[in-house]
Amino acid sequence: MPELPEVETTVAGLRSVLEGDTLTRVEPRRADLRFPIPVDLRQRLTGARVTGLSRRAKYGLVETDRGDMMIFHLGMSGRWRIDPAEIGAHDHLLIETGRGRLLALNDPRRFGSLDLVRSDAWEAYLPFTRMGPEPLGADFDTDRLAAALAGKATSIKAALLDQRIVAGLGNIYVCEALNMAGIAPTRPAGKIGRARLALLVEAIRTVLTAAITAGGSTLRDYARPDGELGYFSKQWRVYGREGEVCPCGGVVRRRVDGGRSTFYCPKCQK
């Protein structure tokens, strides 16, 4: 699944094409993805000018001068294609701009979503009301994380994947950050001391920033809007590296928790 860095990279790519331009054609090519597409999306967005693009957790936000905001989620396999040579069966939303650009939201598995809200009420969008702070924002610090984890018996990995504690983290970058901070993924979240939580906050920021700089991770279904794949996977410390050597010299292991693979090093993660 595209995670926060992939969505950030996607938004940056879309910003270079959409911001300041007019949407001359907005064509949903099916009635739903994971959820129904708003029936008035075409009407409300056609002719509107894009005034800004941003991100909340793993969602992309496209704001217009009509006071409407389109919110998209890439699901498991979604990506935006810019100026595709031809339209494919899995291109479920087409957008043309006044400058002659064509964008296609491609989602073979249809686990993504498209929604439309008023720009001045986007924070009340139901998924956002249940989210914790952005991991790269000023609100995410050791105090905030310690308070959110206090008394929790669940594992630290499961806690970090809980969007109510911190928004936007996914399996890949949680594994990476825990390894960088030297914390075992199975350690009870409520029993980690402040000093180690401070290391974890810094590791989360470092891993996400490096991934965004590198353009996201090379996943089977993921590509940036310009069609280029990201390269952060070449820098992975433990994810996908079972049996290989950890930066500390130990051997990376894999375990399955809740149907997800957890990669870690028993030598340096305690």
C-alpha positions in Angstrom: 0.0 0.0 0.0 1.3 3.5 -0.8 2.3 5.0 2.5 2.8 8.6 3.6 6.0 9.2 1.6 4.4 7.9 -1.6 1.4 10.1 -1.1 3.5 13.1 -0.4 5.5 12.4 -3.6 2.3 12.0 -5.5 0.9 15.3 -4.2 4.1 17.1 -5.2 3.8 15.6 -8.7 0.2 16.6 -9.0 0.9 20.1 -7.7 3.4 20.7 -10.5 0.6 20.0 -13.1 -2.6 21.1 -11.4 -2.0 24.0 -9.2 -3.3 27.3 -10.7 -4.9 25.5 -13.7 -8.6 25.0 -14.6 -10.2 21.6 -14.7 -11.9 21.6 -18.1 -13.0 18.0 -18.0 -13.7 15.8 -15.0 -14.9 12.3 -15.9 -15.5 9.5 -13.4 -15.6 6.3 -15.5 -17.4 4.2 -12.9 -19.8 4.8 -10.0 -17.5 3.6 -7.2 -14.1 2.5 -6.1 -13.9 1.2 -2.5 -16.8 3.5 -1.8 -19.3 5.3 -4.1 -17.9 8.3 -6.0 -20.0 11.5 -5.3 -22.6 11.7 -8.1 -22.0 15.5 -8.4 -18.2 15.3 -8.6 -18.2 16.0 -12.3 -20.5 19.0 -12.0 -18.8 20.6 -9.0 -15.2 20.3 -10.3 -15.6 20.9 -14.0 -14.6 24.5 -14.7 -13.1 25.0 -11.2 -9.5 26.3 -10.7 -7.1 24.3 -8.5 -5.9 26.6 -5.7 -3.8 24.2 -3.7 -2.8 20.6 -3.1 -1.8 19.0 0.2 -1.8 15.8 2.2 -3.4 14.5 5.4 -2.0 11.1 6.5 -2.3 8.9 3.4 -5.0 11.1 1.7 -4.3 13.7 -1.0 -6.3 16.9 -0.9 -7.1 19.0 -4.0 -8.7 22.4 -3.3 -10.5 24.6 -5.8 -11.7 28.2 -6.0 -15.3 27.1 -5.6 -14.7 26.1 -2.0 -14.7 22.4 -2.9 -12.0 19.9 -2.0 -11.5 16.6 -3.6 -10.0 14.0 -1.3 -8.4 10.9 -2.8 -6.9 7.7 -1.2 -4.7 5.5 -3.3 -5.8 2.3 -1.6 -3.6 -0.8 -2.3 -2.6 -0.1 -5.9 -3.7 3.4 -6.9 -1.6 5.9 -8.7 -2.1 9.0 -10.9 -0.8 8.9 -14.4 0.1 12.2 -16.1 -0.4 12.5 -19.9 -0.8 8.8 -20.5 -0.4 7.6 -24.1 -3.7 5.8 -23.9 -6.5 5.3 -21.4 -6.7 1.9 -19.8 -9.4 -0.2 -18.3 -8.3 0.7 -14.8 -8.2 4.5 -15.3 -11.3 5.3 -13.3 -11.1 9.1 -13.2 -10.0 11.4 -16.0 -9.1 15.1 -15.6 -8.1 17.5 -18.3 -6.8 21.0 -17.6 -6.8 24.3 -19.4 -3.1 23.9 -20.2 -3.9 20.7 -22.1 -2.7 18.2 -19.5 -4.4 14.9 -18.9 -4.5 13.0 -15.6 -5.8 9.5 -15.0 -6.4 8.0 -11.6 -5.5 4.3 -12.1 -6.5 1.7 -9.5 -6.6 -1.9 -10.6 -7.8 -3.3 -7.3 -10.3 -0.4 -6.6 -9.4 -0.2 -2.9 -8.8 3.6 -3.3 -11.5 6.3 -2.8 -12.6 9.6 -4.1 -14.7 12.1 -2.1 -15.7 15.7 -2.2 -16.1 18.1 0.8 -16.3 21.8 1.4 -12.8 23.3 1.8 -13.7 25.1 5.1 -14.9 21.8 6.6 -12.3 19.3 5.5 -11.0 18.7 9.1 -14.5 17.4 9.9 -14.2 14.7 7.2 -15.0 11.5 9.2 -11.7 9.6 8.6 -9.7 12.7 9.7 -11.6 13.2 13.0 -10.3 9.8 14.1 -6.6 10.6 13.4 -3.7 11.5 15.5 -1.0 14.1 14.7 1.0 14.1 11.5 4.4 12.4 12.2 6.3 15.2 10.5 4.2 18.0 12.1 5.0 20.1 15.2 2.2 18.3 17.2 4.1 15.0 17.1 6.7 14.9 19.8 7.8 12.8 22.7 5.2 14.2 25.1 2.4 13.5 22.7 3.5 10.0 21.9 4.1 9.1 25.6 0.6 10.3 26.5 -0.9 8.3 23.6 0.9 5.1 24.6 0.4 5.3 28.4 -1.0 2.1 29.8 -1.2 0.3 26.4 -0.3 -3.4 26.5 -0.4 -3.7 22.8 2.9 -4.0 20.9 4.7 -0.8 19.9 4.4 -1.9 16.2 0.6 -2.3 16.5 0.3 1.0 18.3 2.2 2.9 15.7 0.0 1.5 13.0 -3.1 2.8 14.8 -4.0 6.0 13.0 -5.5 7.4 16.2 -2.0 7.5 17.7 -0.1 8.9 14.8 -1.5 9.5 11.3 -0.1 8.1 8.1 2.4 5.5 9.3 2.3 2.1 7.5 4.0 -1.2 7.8 7.2 -0.4 5.9 8.2 2.7 7.7 7.2 1.5 11.2 9.5 -1.5 10.7 12.3 0.9 9.5 11.8 3.4 12.3 11.7 0.7 15.1 15.0 -0.7 13.8 16.6 2.7 13.6 15.5 3.4 17.2 16.6 0.0 18.5 13.1 -1.0 19.8 11.7 -4.5 19.4 8.4 -4.5 17.5 6.9 -6.7 20.1 7.7 -4.5 23.1 4.6 -3.4 25.0 3.9 0.2 23.9 3.1 1.4 27.4 6.4 0.2 28.9 8.8 2.1 26.7 10.6 4.9 28.5 10.7 8.5 27.5 14.3 8.4 26.4 13.6 5.6 24.0 10.4 7.2 22.8 12.4 10.4 22.0 14.7 8.2 19.8 11.6 6.7 18.2 10.1 10.1 17.3 13.4 11.2 15.8 13.7 7.9 13.9 10.2 8.2 12.5 10.9 11.7 11.2 14.3 10.7 9.7 12.9 7.6 7.9 9.9 9.5 6.4 12.0 12.5 5.4 14.6 10.3 3.7 11.8 8.3 1.9 10.1 11.5 0.7 13.5 12.9 -0.6 14.1 9.6 -2.4 10.7 9.7 -4.0 8.9 7.0 -2.1 9.4 3.2 -2.1 9.6 0.9 -5.1 6.6 -1.3 -4.6 5.1 -3.6 -7.2 2.1 -1.4 -7.9 3.4 2.0 -7.0 4.8 4.8 -9.2 5.0 8.5 -8.9 2.7 10.6 -11.2 5.5 11.1 -13.7 5.7 7.3 -14.1 9.1 7.0 -12.3 9.4 4.6 -9.5 10.8 5.7 -6.1 14.1 4.4 -4.8 13.9 4.4 -1.1 13.7 0.6 -1.0 17.4 0.5 -1.9 18.0 2.2 1.5 15.8 -0.1 3.5 17.5 -1.2 6.7 15.4 -4.3 7.5 12.1 -4.3 5.5 12.1 -7.1 2.9 15.6 -8.2 4.0 15.0 -11.4 5.9 18.2 -13.3 6.3 20.3 -10.3 5.3 22.7 -8.4 7.5 21.3 -5.5 9.6 23.4 -2.3 9.8 24.4 -3.4 13.3 25.8 -6.7 12.0 22.9 -8.9 13.2 20.7 -10.9 10.9 17.3 -9.6 9.9 14.3 -11.8 10.8 10.7 -11.8 9.7 7.6 -12.6 11.7 3.9 -12.4 10.8 1.7 -10.3 13.1 -2.0 -9.8 12.2 -1.3 -11.0 8.6 1.5 -8.5 8.1 5.2 -9.2 7.8 7.4 -7.6 10.5 11.1 -7.3 9.8 13.4 -6.7 12.7 16.8 -7.5 14.1 16.9 -9.3 17.4 20.5 -8.2 18.0 19.9 -4.5 18.2 16.2 -4.2 18.8 15.3 -4.8 22.4 
